[in-house]
Amino acid sequence: MTVSTGPVQDVTLKNGLRIRLKEIHTAPLISSWIWYRVGSRNEIQGITGISHWVEHMQFKGTPRYPAGILDRAISRSGGIWNALTYLDWTCYFETMPSDQIDLALDLEADRMVNSLYDPQEVASERTVIISERQGHENEPYYRLGEEVQAAAFRVHSYHHEVIGDQIDLERMTRDDLYQHYRRYYVPGNAILVVAGDFQTSEMLDLIQEKFSGIPCAEVQNFQTRPEPVQKGERRVYVEGPGDTSFLEVGYHAPAGSDPDFIPMMVLDSVLCGPSSLNLFGGGISNRTSRLYQALVKGELAAGVGGSLSATIDPFLYSIQATIRQDKTAGDTLVALDTEIERVLNNPLKMDEINKAIRQAQALFAYGSESITNQAFWMGYSEIFADYSWFTGYLDRIEAVTPEQVLITARKILRPQNRTVGIYQSQDEVPA
């Protein structure tokens, strides 16, 4: 076992499990997260959506903890638990009273190796997940976003949505799921994060008791295929029910560890208002952003927003707009492009940069203050960079200059680098 010094203890067990511990004595709570380096990025055609499905199956029980037992046990102890699957990762967390954390750690150690994958439970969950996907398909923004993402990524496995393609959800087998679980749910592919009201030495002893007996297993790396540089604007059109049109413009964006990512966050704040990188973070008003002023105040759109994610590989910076019923997506796109051209042709003023930085800092602070959020960041930042990305974020964003934002904008906000998607009501589409 190797241990580093500092306010966050970084420990690696002999079986490869990496552990990060942070004492926070503001409340009698502990938040425990286990992150696995597997998400939709690790999938190929035929098994799209398998990482998300495996996440569901991890709640279906082990011989020691049958399904349903833990819900009652965690609720009785006053805790909460859940799980998330995204592009690059799957994570499970429990936030518990500090004297009850033993249950959470015991659960995660047990289901790392002993989940059952009962065929009847697999069949039942297939119905649940297909219904979940069909529910998403009733949402215009989901249908549009899926088409934009698929058109933007023709080679890289970011091509498909996390939930997977319908045909794969219908055909995957119990053995497919179990093999995926056994391939990726191994100590060397996991990061265990614990933050809260504990003593580090005692917590480390408890974790070793729970996890050190799990055998070491080879980590089977997944080789992604890099997406080629896009050589021209792509457009997709989606027809569906409803009387509202929607616009989405997706630009290939830098990865979370790329030096351009932080200036891109400032640019997002200028254009659309800041994006929250924390899935548990709150939001702040974007009414002063350029695109809100141009599109919403200009009575072209009912709403506008941006989306930027910190990912392992370059993903998308997306701008979405809900079109007013008396306007068209084409009119809105023209106005959006006018604002983009303003950014590309004129360096932003320092006062606008400072305002955008303050907004991004505020949103970051809102998403970092609780014990659960602290634990989230300790694991999430390790997926695409390392913990210093989180601890140095405020300093790096404070140092962003207008010149950096302009250089990044000219790299990213090019027509050749984007996919434009338009959702129209079936009743409005010309014959």
Steps between C-alpha positions, in 0.01 A plus 500: 500500500627849410383819671552869412490791745277808492145605590363234265651159565569303183539127569538206265434147625704206376208383284506832310205676667573870530359676808460872568411617852413850620400591853219760519371550854221751430217248549468140626478365144717293268462475124651194333532470120644224287583593142561249222677607183227371271217676320349523153850588372594134568230353277484378141210433265296210626540585869421872512336587830660206681681715761171663602325163512777354717451794738134399535595136562732599783189578705354151444679332785774265610471183709585707806281800417189392305318765294286731711680436828738792459237760414335436833828484691635826356166679548480386863848636564407842356725467195457550127649300213493502124706438187581677174632394161647746252732508200823414684397354833253322724480592869312391812466709814360497850479797736440372852514604863866457591435209736322305222760511222606141564184384320580704187857372475393143563240527225742636240769243577242222474344606172837562338536119482176324597211650300270223377362605159201272536346431153153598619632830636681562170176445308307728735760775474504474120135608504577785740790637294319472167208690656748760627640545151153525345412762758804704397391475138184694589722799585591715197832612652605138556411396146680800356804461725539134409504582129749785544732281708482213251573731207788672681673172591527251216804307631541560875279309743349828624279441195216343700298611800574357843173307510591318177325414176161330506614202294789429738274525804273240340782255415757514781519189720560430864848373410581826318414696814686269736814501285496883489462506879789258553722686251468848650393454865844415631708681766756636254226670296337667801546808718350496850441849641393572858443850639354607832511460875757228566859445610719406205687216669178338622331539160799351322494198733128453429548523122787252508284261697226521235696522175853362539382139467357559151740334254707709264381472139640620171358833388394456139541839338253603234658652190287781360521603136582872478240709319644652180500877465166610359540660158168670452177595674251218541124541533231269627124546499263323736122488467271424790182584689431835662465854379843629609826499304844457657854582392824337615848593381779266613865599464784252555647621829823440696538215748487582870879488538567717192644850570219645286229356727514777764484786242214306340312510829539878511381523140196288587423735788517799264278341235244300698569540870730257686457121479508299822752217476364347821193286441381604848573869456241773478459757227507875473317736266632538146296813424806717449666260253542607139278232349223558753502867407508430126259206479263526796490879538500515120177294506638219286526232770315418820822377661866436429776313680845351460650167601869420553626179665843406630576174319798273434489556125375808312119511515254776407418854600128524429273803474127427516210733431122458527349688206204735543197377311487808279867460397708238320813310591665658196438852631640401838809342346575820307484704821715245684761514224503879518596481868763235428654725235513786749703282736732377226572843354530710815693418819273500803532791739667430833190595698294242310767237561507586870123470525508162326778383732304606808193313376700184429670527840167541676350198326809297582476602865130408518589155369791441738387594849322193645671182616331305220625751243852495642508123464357526147782727388771283657397215274370679192814705445711182510307355205605762244801664672596487869398664827726799437263593216234562764722670757658729240181581312429838659855625445505386137168656413599823677803521270306471172558798267296642208776383264470140622123505456534640147756236401280222640188641332672506162604137545162373611221721361568435132220389265717210383518377860130479571183301448171688479180322598143621449189340647175585325142404562377239252215734415741779399725300268426579133388212282 
